[in-house]
Amino acid sequence: MVTLDRKDLAKYPFLKESQSYIGTISSSLEQYLQSPGGKHAIKEASTTMQCALSFNGRELPPLPDIPPDAESITNIIASYPVSRIIVSCAQDRVLIDRLVRYQSWLVFAFLQDESSDVKRFIRKSIGLPETGTEISVTDYIPVASRMQEERWRLINRVVIRGKVRVAPLEYDEIVRERLRYVMARNLPIKVPSSICELLQPEVDNIKSEWQKHILEEFGKVEESAFPPCMQAILGAIAGQGHLTHMARFAISAFLHNIGMENTRIIELYGNVQNFDLRKTMYQVEHISGRGGTSTEYISPQCATMRTHGICIHPDSLCQKINHPLTYYKQKKREISKKNLKSTSEQKESRQILDKAGKKKSESGGDSSNQIPSRADGGNKDEQGT
Ligand code: SF4
C-alpha cells in the first residue's frame, strides 16, 4: 500500500485521492469559484491552459514549482477540475485536446523521477496492470493510435493471446497516452450555464490566445499555398463537382486547422450540388469540435488521403512531406521568402532610380538616356564616371 504525500497529490491531481483531499471545499461550485481560493484556482487553471497552448508535445514540459503549504496544494488540485470546466465551456475540441495532452505530459515528466511504488499506483488507478510488461490489445489500441512512431504500430509489436508486449522503458509512455485517453474520455463535461457565465472571461481569453497561436503558426490564410489535393477539392466545390464525404471532411478540417472561420468555410460550400445549409453547418461545427462530440478534427495525413483517392496531382514538394498542413506551412514560407526577395529588389531599383533622379537635378541636364540600369548603373555612380 503506497502512501501519497501532499506533494504527490498536487503532482497527480487526476487521482481520486487528490480530489478527495480537497474534499468539499464549498457548498456549491458557484460559491467556490467566487471565493478567494476559487479565484486562485481559476488563475492556476488559466496558467495551465496557457502552458498547454504553447506546449509542442515533443519534449518534456518544464515542471512547475509545488509549494508545500496546504493552501497552495489545494489550489493546484482544484485547478485541475477548473481547467476541465473552462475547456468544456469553450466547447472546442482543439482546446480539450491541448489541455489533456499537456496534463498527461506533465504527469509523464513527474514520472521520470518517481518511486516505483507511486508508478505502480498510478498505473493501477488508470486501469493498467501495476506490474508486468504486457497490456491487452483493447487497452493498447486507443493508446497507441496517437503515437506516430512506427514501433507503436500493432503489426510491429509482439502480441500473444490478446496481450501486447511492452518494453519496461516504454511503460511510462504508455501511461502518458493512456492518461491522455482517460482524461479526454469524459470531456467536454456538461457545465451549468451559470458556471460558464462566471468563467466567460477565462474562456474568451483562452479562445483569443488560441487564435493568436494559429495566426503565429499559419499566418493569414494564403490560398496559393494550399497543397494540390486541397486546391483540387476546392476546384470541385467551385465547379459544382461531386464531393465524397472524405473530401468534404478533409477540406473542412484543413481550412479549420489553418484558422479559417467556420462561417467562411460554410460559405465555400454554397456552390456544392444539393447544398444544405443546416447539414453543412452541423458537419463543419463538428469538425471544429464545436458540436460537443469527440469527432476527429485534424485534417487527414497524406497516407489517408491516398487511401481515399484524394491525393490529387502531388507535386515535388509533396515528396518531402507527409501531411497537407506541413505542405501548406512550407509553401507559405517559400512564398513569403520570394515576396521578401522581390520587395527588396523593388526597393533597390527604387533607390537606384531616386539616385539617378537626384543626379539629374544636380547636373541640371537631360540625362534621361543615362538612367542607370540595375546591372551597371550603381557601379557607374560608385566609380564616379
Ligand atoms: S502528397 Fe499530401 S499534400 Fe500532396 S497532394 Fe497528396 S495528400 Fe495532398
Residues whose N, C-alpha, C, O or C-beta is under 5 A from the ligand:
A	BS01	SF4	P227 P228 C229 C302 M305 I310 C311 I312 H313 P314 C318 H323 P324 Y327
